[in-house]
């Protein structure tokens, strides 16, 4: 009987040791589950943050593309304004040249008219002098 008690005491001691190990493993398993839950929460937060930044990146790309299009449109308008200004400049240069040629023509007409008037005065003076001579001769 004493031997049986001793053997049972040893079994109980081993049983207690196993229960303690089991409790330790259960505690470790709960801690591991808690860590896994925390990691899952962190992954979810990181996924949400990643999605947020991807959305912001897409919006930024749209904005950049819109700005590129605006820049392209501005350059096109500036080019058109430059062409228009060149056309206006050519038109104004043509108008100025037309006015200059008109002025040259008018100056030539005026010079010709002065010559004709001078020639008419000279003829009139000659006729008057001839008339005066004739009057003197007749006297």
C-alpha positions as CSV (number, residue, x, y, z in Angstrom):
1,X,0.0,0.0,0.0
2,X,2.8,2.4,0.8
3,X,4.3,1.6,-2.6
4,X,1.0,2.3,-4.3
5,X,0.7,5.6,-2.4
6,X,4.2,6.5,-3.5
7,X,3.4,5.6,-7.1
8,X,0.1,7.6,-6.9
9,X,1.9,10.6,-5.4
10,X,4.3,10.5,-8.3
11,X,1.5,10.3,-10.8
12,X,-0.3,13.2,-9.0
13,X,3.0,15.2,-9.1
14,X,3.4,14.5,-12.8
15,X,-0.3,15.3,-13.4
16,X,0.2,18.7,-11.6
17,X,3.3,19.4,-13.6
18,X,1.4,18.6,-16.8
19,X,-1.5,20.8,-15.8
20,X,0.9,23.7,-15.1
21,X,2.4,23.1,-18.5
22,X,-1.0,23.0,-20.1
23,X,-2.0,26.2,-18.3
24,X,1.2,27.8,-19.6
25,X,0.5,26.7,-23.1
26,X,-3.1,27.9,-22.9
27,X,-1.8,31.3,-21.7
28,X,0.7,31.3,-24.5
29,X,-2.0,30.4,-27.0
30,X,-4.2,33.2,-25.7
31,X,-1.3,35.7,-26.0
32,X,-0.6,34.4,-29.5
33,X,-4.3,34.9,-30.4
34,X,-4.2,38.4,-29.0
35,X,-1.1,39.2,-31.0
36,X,-2.8,37.8,-34.1
37,X,-5.9,39.9,-33.5
38,X,-3.7,43.0,-33.0
39,X,-1.8,42.2,-36.2
40,X,-5.1,41.7,-38.1
41,X,-6.3,45.2,-36.9
42,X,-3.0,46.7,-37.9
43,X,-3.2,45.1,-41.3
44,X,-6.7,46.5,-41.7
45,X,-5.6,50.0,-40.7
46,X,-2.6,49.8,-43.1
47,X,-4.9,48.5,-45.9
48,X,-7.3,51.4,-45.3
49,X,-4.4,53.9,-45.3
50,X,-3.0,52.4,-48.5
51,X,-6.4,52.7,-50.2
52,X,-6.6,56.3,-49.0
53,X,-3.2,57.2,-50.4
54,X,-3.9,55.3,-53.6
55,X,-7.1,57.3,-54.0
56,X,-5.2,60.6,-53.3
57,X,-2.5,59.5,-55.8
58,X,-5.2,58.9,-58.5
59,X,-6.8,62.3,-57.7
60,X,-3.3,63.9,-58.0
61,X,-2.8,62.2,-61.3
62,X,-6.1,63.6,-62.6
63,X,-5.1,67.1,-61.4
64,X,-1.7,66.8,-63.0
65,X,-3.3,65.7,-66.3
66,X,-5.9,68.5,-66.1
67,X,-3.0,71.0,-65.5
68,X,-1.1,69.5,-68.5
69,X,-4.2,69.9,-70.6
70,X,-4.6,73.5,-69.4
71,X,-1.0,74.2,-70.2
72,X,-1.4,72.8,-73.6
73,X,-4.6,74.9,-74.2
74,X,-2.8,78.0,-73.0
75,X,0.1,77.3,-75.3
76,X,-2.3,76.9,-78.2
77,X,-4.1,80.2,-77.4
78,X,-0.7,82.0,-77.1
79,X,0.3,80.5,-80.5
80,X,-2.9,81.7,-82.0
81,X,-2.5,85.1,-80.4
82,X,1.0,85.3,-81.8
83,X,-0.2,84.3,-85.3
84,X,-3.0,86.8,-85.0
85,X,-0.6,89.5,-83.9
86,X,1.7,88.7,-86.8
87,X,-1.3,88.8,-89.2
88,X,-2.3,92.1,-87.6
89,X,1.2,93.4,-87.9
90,X,1.3,92.4,-91.6
91,X,-2.0,94.0,-92.2
92,X,-1.0,97.2,-90.4
93,X,2.3,97.2,-92.3
94,X,0.3,96.8,-95.6
95,X,-1.9,99.7,-94.5
96,X,1.1,101.8,-93.6
97,X,2.8,101.0,-96.9
98,X,-0.5,101.9,-98.7
99,X,-0.7,105.2,-96.9
100,X,3.0,105.8,-97.7
101,X,2.6,105.0,-101.4
102,X,-0.6,107.3,-101.4
103,X,1.5,110.0,-99.8
104,X,4.3,109.6,-102.3
105,X,1.7,109.7,-105.1
106,X,0.0,112.8,-103.7
107,X,3.4,114.5,-103.2
108,X,4.2,113.7,-106.8
109,X,0.8,115.0,-107.9
110,X,1.4,118.1,-105.9
111,X,4.9,118.5,-107.3
112,X,3.5,118.0,-110.8
113,X,0.7,120.5,-110.1
114,X,3.2,123.1,-108.8
115,X,5.3,122.6,-112.0
116,X,2.2,123.0,-114.2
117,X,1.2,126.1,-112.2
118,X,4.7,127.5,-112.5
119,X,4.7,126.7,-116.2
120,X,1.2,128.4,-116.5
121,X,2.5,131.4,-114.6
122,X,5.6,131.6,-116.9
123,X,3.3,131.4,-120.0
124,X,1.0,133.9,-118.5
125,X,4.0,136.2,-117.7
126,X,5.3,135.7,-121.3
127,X,1.9,136.5,-122.8
128,X,1.6,139.6,-120.6
129,X,5.1,140.7,-121.5
130,X,4.3,140.1,-125.1
131,X,1.0,142.0,-124.7
132,X,2.9,144.8,-123.0
133,X,5.4,145.0,-125.8
134,X,2.7,145.0,-128.4
135,X,0.9,147.8,-126.5
136,X,4.2,149.8,-126.4
137,X,4.7,149.2,-130.1
138,X,1.3,150.3,-130.9
139,X,1.7,153.5,-128.9
